[in-house]
Amino acid sequence: MDAVYEIEDVLVLDKINHPLRLRMLYQLGDEARTVKELAERLDVPVTRLYYHLDQLQSVGLIEVVDTRKSGARLQRVYRAVATRFQPGRSLFQAPDPPRVAEVVASTVLDGARLDATAGVLSHLGDQQGEPVPGTLGRTMVPISREAALEFTRKLEDLVAELETREDPDGEEYAFSFVFFPMVAPVRGETP
């Protein structure tokens, strides 16, 4: 299995851009699973997964790596082709930049929404009153272009540092971010 799969086609991003498929990719990047095992992990009916598995397999994001006998039937065992998926450079050369931007942002932010919702629920459900490591927030600040470039470099360095701290026995954390200038439509102005 590859560590990183670079997505070079917006159609592949379209296939990922679904909350259940994002969760499926995460589970199948962890270890290979049958549809029944995947359904149990996700707490959804088995019948709900077949269509989504076909969608992910049709664009090469998951693959069948084995079959297991279950009674008289053979069950396919699926695995993600990588542990991490990210947009490739050529994706940004596509002929429809607004569509690419929308799909990339939706995919990242839908994943972040799933992570944030789970984190907040975990924090709210903590019965011991101990703080749950993590944070969530949004801030807007006017800064110069140079300061924004410096912050971007620091953020990229921080992400690189975080990725080197991988501990196989540790808890998994998700880090999602968006750092761009606020353009007219976001602020409610006419472009």
N, C-alpha and C positions, 0 to 999 in steps of 0.2 A: 504494500500500500504506500502511495506517495504521501509525503507530509503536506504538500500544497498542490492544489489543482488550480491552474490559472484559467479562468473562463474567458474565452475569446469571442463568444457569440451571445448576443442579447437574448436569443431564444432559450439558451441554457439558463440564463438568469430568470427568465419568465417561469421556467419549470421549478426553480428553487423558491421563487417568491410566493410562498404559501406557508402559513404558520405550521400546518401539520407536516409538510415536507421538510421544513427547516428542522423540526423536532426529529423526524425520521433520519435525516442525514446525520444529526448529532449522535443518535443511538447507533446507527450503522457504522459510524466512524470509530466508535468505542470498541465494538466487536461484532463479528458476523452473527446474524440472527435469522431464525425462520420468521414467517409472517406471524405465527402464533406467539412467539417470544416477543416480537416487536409490538404486537397488539397489547400484550400484558404489560410491557414496560411503559407504553404510552397511555394505557387505560382507555383504549378505544376498541370497538368491535373489529374483528379480523376482516370482515367484509368491507369495511371502510378503507382499508389499506391497499387493496389490489390496484385500484385505479392510480393511486399516487405512486406506488412502486413502479408501475408501467411507465408513468411520466418520467420518473427519475432515471429509470433504466434506458428509456428511449434516447436520452441525450448523453448517456455514458457516465452518469454521476454515481450509479451503483452497479454492481455486477453480482451474478450468481456465482458463488465460490464453491458450493457443495450441494449435495442433496442428502436428506435423511429420511429413513423409512419410518413412517408413523402408521402402524396398522397395515392396511393394504395400500396406503397412499405414500407417494414420495413428496416430501416437502423441500422446497428450494431454500437454500441458505444465502442470504444477501449480505453484502458488505459495501460500504462506501469506497470509492476509488482513492480517497484522500481523507486526511483528518481535518484539513482546512481548505476552504474554497475562497478565492478572491478574484476580482476582476483583473484580466490581463491587459497589457498596454494597448494591444491592437483593438480592443473593445472600444476604446475612446476615439478610434479613427473611423467608427461606423458612420454611415451616411445620415443617421437621424440622431444627432446629439441630444435633443430634448428627451427622446424616448429612452436612450441609454442612461441619461442622468436620472430619470424617474425610476427606472427599474433598479439601478444600482442603489439609489437612496432608499427605495422601498424595501429592498432585500436586507440592507444593513439595519434600517430602523425597525422593520418587523422583527428581526432577530433580537435587537436591543429591547423592544417592547416585551417580548417573551421573557428575556432575562430579567428585566426590571420588575415585571409583574410577579414572577416567581420569587425574586429577592424581597420585594415588599411583603408578599404573603408570608414568606418565611420569617421575616422580622416581626410581623404582626402576630404570627402564631407561636412565637417563642414564649413558652410558659415559665422558663427560669428567670426571665428578666435580664439575661445576659445580652450584651450588645452583639448584634450580628455584624461581622466584618463586611463592610461595603458602604457605598454611598450612591446617591442619586441626586441630580440637580441640573439646573440650567442657569447660565449667566450670560449676560450680554454686556460688553464693555467697549467703549470707543478707544482704539489704539492705532498707532501708526502702522503703515505697511511693513516697515522694518521690524517693529515689535511683533507683528503677526508672523512674519517669517521666522524670527527667532523662537517664538513660542511653538510654531509648527515643528521646527527642528528638535526642540526639547521634547515635544510630545512623541515624535518618532523615536527618539533615543529612549524615552521611557518605555514605549511599547517593546522595543528591541530588548531592553533590560528585563522587562517582565517575562518575555518569551524564554529567556535564558534561565529563569528561576523554576522551571518546570520540575515538579516533585511528584513522582508516580503515586506516592502515598497521600498526597495532599488533596484538599477539596478543589473542585474546579470553579474558577471564577471567569466571568465574561467581562470584557472591557470594550465598550463601544463608544465612539466619539464622532462628532461632526464639528468641524471648525472651519468656517468659511465666512466671508463678509456677508452681512445682511443686505440683500438687494431690495430694490423698491417694492416688489409685490409682497415680500415678507413683512415689511413695515407698514403695509397698507397704502403705499403711495402708488401713483401711476408711473409706469416706467417712462 
